Amino acid sequence: MQQETVSEQSAVPARNWLKTLAKYREPNQFRSILELAITAGPFIALWVAAWWSLSISYWLTLALCIPAAGFLVRLFLIQHDCGHGAFFSNRAANNWVGRILGIVTFTPYEVWRRDHALHHSSSGNLDNRGFGDILTLTVDEYMAKTPMQRLAYRMYRHPIVMFGIGPAYVYLLRNRLPLGFMDSKKHWFSAMGTNIAATIVAGVVIYFVGLAPFLLVLLPITILAASIGVWLFYVQHQFEDTIWESEQDWDLHDAALYGSSHYDLPKILQWFSANIGIHHVHHLYSRIPYYRLPQVLRDYPELAANQRMTLMQSFATVKLRLWDERQKKLISFPAAFALQSAN
């Protein structure tokens, strides 16, 4: 990863950027509507094409499901911007578009918005983990676990679980109940309302196309999109020189800007991922619409260099699974055991 040194980072407090970034926060209503149209339209067209192709070859169907999953990821990221109040200037427009998209993404809007807000307010805080993040243990915490607890953590962090089984479980099953928010009527109604609306939509589609064709198209699109989404979220915070600090040393703004990556993807992938790779800027100032984030980097190239990670570099992050509080970086299991043996 190409980035500034820790000393160079700390010399520029992240909060100093807030006033500069504020000028990018206003959404353009026409641009937002256009972004929604050029994402939802192709998604629906590809879904129909995938269903139609079932009569020709299921391999063709699966091929069409790949770009459809990309558009579904993009729809989720529009929902994400709505949750931050960044997609439209009107609050009601953000919320209703977010709720409707939640039916398509199987993500109850109010539940997700609250969970994600907690993530933004606690990211990188060792004493406040567990809100919308990837479970990350410190080396000392892991070493103190029983053998079975260590095995459970290893299984959780295994790529097959992290990017395969886990995402499918979250989007198809866990999102059906507002876990962690069961005492809130607002979040309960959001989850149940999304479930009911999704069931009605699914019922209508099944009536016209049949249950088997519906599932043969729906499942690969949804599972692939979920895996892509979790991967994007993973690399945005799970890199070697991210930031984790105890409450007394933790700073909200520094953790946002310097604890989040700049995932510098090829242009086509950057488009499908709605610039979410410019995550360090987003985390510092979440009210900036995603389509304005590239302009921030063009105007301030020094931000483009911070925590920059290419697609090829990102694959190396999979092996980083424990936070070493002494070295202030994420390390692998073998590196953790080597440290333990040396001490």
Long-range contacts (C-beta under 8 A, 24 or more apart in sequence): 1-239, 1-240, 1-241, 1-261, 1-307, 1-308, 1-309, 1-313, 2-305, 2-308, 2-309, 3-241, 3-305, 3-306, 3-307, 3-308, 4-305, 4-306, 6-241, 6-328, 9-254, 9-258, 9-306, 10-254, 13-251, 13-253, 13-254, 14-251, 14-253, 14-254, 14-256, 14-257, 14-258, 14-284, 15-253, 15-254, 17-257, 17-284, 17-285, 17-303, 18-253, 18-284, 18-285, 20-300, 21-281, 21-284, 21-285, 21-288, 21-296, 22-285, 24-285, 24-288, 24-292, 24-293, 24-295, 24-296, 25-86, 25-285, 25-287, 25-288, 25-289, 26-89, 27-86, 27-87, 27-88, 27-89, 27-289, 27-292, 28-289, 28-291, 29-88, 29-89, 31-289, 31-291, 32-87, 32-88, 32-289, 32-291, 35-78, 35-291, 36-78, 36-97, 39-71, 39-74, 39-75, 39-78, 40-71, 40-75, 42-67, 42-71, 43-68, 43-71, 43-72, 43-74, 43-75, 43-104, 46-71, 47-217, 47-221, 50-217, 50-221, 51-209, 51-213, 51-214, 51-217, 54-213, 54-216, 54-217, 58-216, 61-216, 61-217, 61-220, 62-220, 65-217, 65-220, 65-221, 65-224, 66-224, 68-221, 69-220, 69-221, 69-222, 69-224, 69-225, 69-228, 70-225, 70-228, 70-272, 71-272, 72-104, 72-105, 72-221, 72-222, 72-225, 73-225, 73-228, 73-229, 73-232, 73-272, 73-273, 73-274, 74-271, 74-272, 74-273, 74-274, 75-101, 75-104, 75-105, 76-101, 76-105, 76-107, 76-225, 76-229, 77-273, 77-274, 77-276, 77-290, 78-274, 79-105, 79-107, 79-109, 79-112, 80-116, 80-274, 80-276, 81-274, 81-289, 81-290, 82-109, 83-109, 83-112, 83-113, 83-116, 83-117, 84-286, 84-287, 85-287, 86-286, 86-287, 86-288, 86-289, 86-290, 87-289, 99-190, 99-193, 99-194, 102-190, 102-194, 103-194, 103-197, 103-198, 103-201, 105-171, 105-225, 106-171, 106-172, 106-175, 106-194, 106-198, 106-222, 107-171, 107-175, 107-194, 108-175, 108-178, 108-187, 108-190, 108-191, 108-193, 108-194, 108-195, 109-190, 109-194, 110-186, 110-187, 110-189, 110-190, 111-175, 111-178, 111-181, 111-187, 111-190, 111-191, 112-175, 114-181, 114-187, 115-180, 115-181, 120-256, 120-283, 120-286, 121-252, 123-237, 123-255, 123-256, 123-259, 123-260, 123-283, 124-237, 124-242, 124-243, 124-244, 124-245, 124-250, 124-255, 124-256, 124-259, 125-244, 125-245, 125-246, 125-247, 125-250, 125-255, 126-244, 126-245, 126-246, 126-247, 126-250, 126-323, 126-325, 127-246, 127-247, 127-250, 128-247, 133-237, 134-162, 134-233, 134-234, 134-237, 134-238, 136-238, 136-244, 136-321, 136-322, 136-323, 136-330, 137-322, 137-323, 138-244, 138-322, 138-323, 138-324, 138-325, 139-322, 139-323, 139-324, 139-325, 139-331, 139-336, 139-339, 139-340, 140-325, 142-322, 142-336, 143-336, 143-340, 154-321, 154-333, 157-321, 159-318, 162-230, 162-234, 163-227, 163-230, 163-231, 163-234, 164-227, 166-230, 167-223, 167-226, 167-227, 167-229, 167-230, 168-222, 168-223, 168-226, 168-227, 170-226, 170-230, 171-222, 171-223, 171-226, 172-222, 172-223, 172-226, 232-263, 232-273, 232-276, 232-277, 234-317, 235-261, 235-263, 235-309, 235-314, 235-317, 236-260, 236-261, 236-263, 236-276, 236-277, 236-279, 236-283, 237-261, 238-317, 238-320, 238-330, 239-307, 239-309, 239-314, 239-317, 239-320, 239-330, 240-317, 240-320, 240-329, 240-330, 240-331, 241-307, 241-328, 241-329, 242-307, 242-329, 242-330, 244-323, 244-325, 244-328, 253-284, 256-280, 256-283, 256-284, 257-281, 257-283, 257-284, 257-306, 258-306, 258-307, 259-283, 260-284, 260-307, 261-307, 261-308, 261-309, 262-297, 262-303, 262-304, 262-305, 262-306, 262-307, 262-308, 262-309, 263-309, 263-314, 264-304, 264-308, 264-309, 264-310, 264-311, 265-311, 266-311, 269-311, 280-306, 280-307
